[in-house]
Amino acid sequence: MRFFAYKSAGHTSQRRTAKLAYISELLFLEKEQELLTGAQFISYDYGPWSFEIATAYDAVEAECEDMKVVSKETPHGNARLLQPTRPETVVKLGNEGFGVLSNVFNLFGYVRTDLLVQFTKRASLYTKTEYGQTIDFLEYSTRRKDALDKLKRTPIGMKIELPSLGYLLKVRVEEVGYSAECEDLPGCITQGDSLEELEENMRQAILGYLECEDELRETTA
């Protein structure tokens, strides 16, 4: 929370913080095979929701000297924003955690909140979790590890299913690198010379896909 509050200069609402934290947990889990904070997320109306984050906002008002919670009216109702009260602060994270949060902010930090919500809600990890139930990070991590092990043995021209940031990708091994289609968003495709580049490109492709869908809805409304 503190990292995103300071990086966004006080423009992070509780809903937005929850989505950024959720994506950060997934990305850290994919890279390090463990959770960043251990916060739990459930399937809820506006995407993944965390009790820990909701109560942390209340704790900020009572305990924090370097942040404050400010209420602001938005087109979607009242929002509680985390705002810094100092020019800078200290975020206690290891290099791996700091790197993941930086990557998440670089990719999603300036994405509209409604698109950020859609990014988390359209992924099969979320859609296959029953409403009100806890999203199973452990099972997801096991599926991804098994898929990565299988990918190492997959010959050129063959495909496997790979979980990535909650989405399910159909990855094809090419002579150089990989190509993939997002099974949760038919027609959303990309490629990369390495698996890391493929997944980074897919995140950009998914955001572009969702933004095009949004523009199309506005055009036809």
N, C-alpha and C positions, 0 to 999 in steps of 0.2 A: 504494500500500500504506500509506504513512504517513498519508495523508488519512483512509482508512477505519479504520485502527487507532485514531487519536485520536478520530474522530467516534463510533465505537462503544464507546469506553472499554475497549478490550482484549478485545472479544468476537468478533473476526473471525478465523475459521479460514482455513487455506490454501485449502480448497475454496470457501469463501464469498468470499474475496478475489478468486479467479480469476473467479468469476461476476460480481461487481461491476465488476471491471476490464474484462471482456468487454463488458458492457452499456455501460460508459463509452466504450470504443473505438467501438462502433457509434453511440452518440448523438453523439459528437464528430465522427465521420466524416459523419454525416447533416447536421450543422450547418455544418461547416467544410470538408468535402470533403478532409480529410486526417486521418491517424491521430494520436491523442493521444500515444502512447508508441512505437508501432511494434512492440509485442509481438505475437508470432504465437500463434495458438490452433489446436489440432487437435481433431478429433472424438474424444472418449474416453468411458470408461464413465460418468462422472458429469458429462456435459456438456462444454463447451469447457474445454480444459486448456492451460496455457501453461508451457513450459519456463523461460521468463524469470522468471515468478513463483515457480515451484518453487525455482529456484536463488537467487532473491532472499531467500527465507526463510533459507537457509543463510548468506547474506551478512550478514543482520541479526545472527545469533548471533556472527559474527566481527568485524563492523565498526561496528555502530550503537551510539551512546551514548544515543539518545533512545527506543529500542524494544528489547524482548527477546521471544524466542520461548518460550512456556510450553506444555508438554504437558498435556492434560487428557482424562480418560476421558469419553466421551459415549455415549448409547445406540447410536450408529452406529460406535463404536470410538474409537481415540485421535485427538485433534485437536490440531494445533499452532496456538496462538493468538498473534497479535501483540499485545503489551501495551505501552502507553506507560510510560516510566520518568521522565517529567517532566510537570508540569502542562500545558505547551503546547510547541509546536515550530513550525518554519517549513516550509511546503510551497511549493516553488518552482514556481509555475504562472502562466500568463497569466490574464487575466480570463475568457477564453472557457473555458479548461480548468477553472478553479476553479468556474465556473458550472455546467458539465456535471457535475462530480463532486458538487456540492451537490445538483443536481436528482436524480441517481441515488440519492444517500443518502436524500433526502427521500422518494422513492418506494419504494425497495427496502431501505433501511437496517434496517427492523424486520420485514421479511418473513422467515418461517421459511426456513432454509437449504434444506430439501427442496423447498419451493415455488419458491425462487430457482433451484434446479437444474432443476426442471420448466419454468420460464419460458424458460430458455435451450435446453433440449432439445427442446421441442415446436415451435420455430420452424423453418420450412422451410430457412433458411440452414444450420442445423445438421443436420437430418434428411437433406438432400440432399448432404451432405458425407460421403464414404466414411470408415468407421472408420479412425482413425490418420492421416487426411489433413489438411492445413492448410486452414482455413476461408478462403475467398477474399474478403477485404474489398474488393479492387480491383474485382472483377467485380460485387460487390454494390453498390458505390458508383456504378458506371456504370449499372446497371439502375435505381437510384433516381433518378439525375439525368435519365435519359431519361424516366422516368415523370413526374417533376415538370414537365419541359418539355411533355409531352403533356397533363398535367392543365390547364395554362394555356389550352390550345386546346379543351378538352372542353366541349361545350355542356351546358346544364341537362338533367338526366334521363338522361345517359349515364354509363357506368362505365368505370374503368380499374383496372389492377392496380398497387399501390404497395407496394414493400418498406418496412417500418418496424420497426426494432429486430429485424431478422432474420425477422420474420413477413411474410406476403404478405396485403395488404388489398385487398379489392374496394371501391373508393371510388366513390360516386355523387355527382355534382354536383347539389345542390339549389338551389332558388330563393334560399335563404339558407343559406350554408355547405355542409356535406357530411355524408353518412352513409356508413357502411362496415360490412362484414362481414369477419371474419378468416377467410381461406380455410383456414388451418391448424387452426382450431378452429370447426367448423361450428356456427352458431347464436350465435356471439359477435359481437354488433353494438353500435354506438354511433353518436353524431353529434357535430357541433361546428360552431360558427358560423365558425370559421377552421380551416385545416389544422393549425395548431399545437394548437388545442384538441381537434380530432378525434383526433390521435395521442396526446395526453395522456390523453384519456378512454379510448382503446383500451387503453392500458397498464393502466389501472385495471380495465377490463373483462376483460382476459386474466387478471390476477391473481385476480379474483373467480371467473372460470370455472374456473380450476385449483383454487382452494380448494373450490368446490362439488363438483368431481369427487372431490377427496380426502375430503370429508365423506361423499359418497355411497358411496365404497368402504368407509369405516369402518362405515357403517350396514348395508351388505349383507354385510359379512364375517362 
